[in-house]
Structures are given as C-alpha cells and as structure tokens.
Amino acid sequence: MDLQKFLEKLPQQYQDWGSPLMSPISEQLTLLSPKTASYPDRNLFPLLNLAVACLQPDEVYCQVGCFRRGSLVAAFCNNSDRY
C-alpha cells in the first residue's frame, strides 16, 4: 500500500476531520447501502475505499466476513481495477 498517499488523502475524505462529529464528505459511499449499514459503518466506507485505491499492483484486499455487504461494496466502489 502506498501509505504516504493514504495518509495524505484520508483527511480529505471527511468533514470535521479529527473531531467526534466527523462525517464523510462524499455522499456516494454512504448512499450505497443506507439500509444495510449503521452510521458508524458508513463512516468507515471512505477509509476502506481509499485503502483499496492505494494498494500496490501486486497487493490484494482481503476482507474476512462481511455483514450486509456495505463495507465490501464501499471498498471496491470506483476501484474496479482492484478485483
């Protein structure tokens, strides 16, 4: 994973980064599964999505377990070249 890229871009994914009230800037990922994930789960969606986007070509994303698909869908949204 390109850790430097991940750390640089992560704060840009959230409003009020670093505060208890932080929330995703983009509605795209939070709207993927509004009925299948709790709000805290949806707060993780941009993090997972960015992590997959920052993978090196020889790396893979592996998720063990997936409750109601939300996190898995969020990880690969706009990252179709990663599966």
Secondary structure by P-SEA (a helix, b strand, c coil): caaaaaaaacccccccccccccccccccccccccccccaaaaaaaaaaaaaaaaccccbbbbbcccccaaaaaaacccccccc
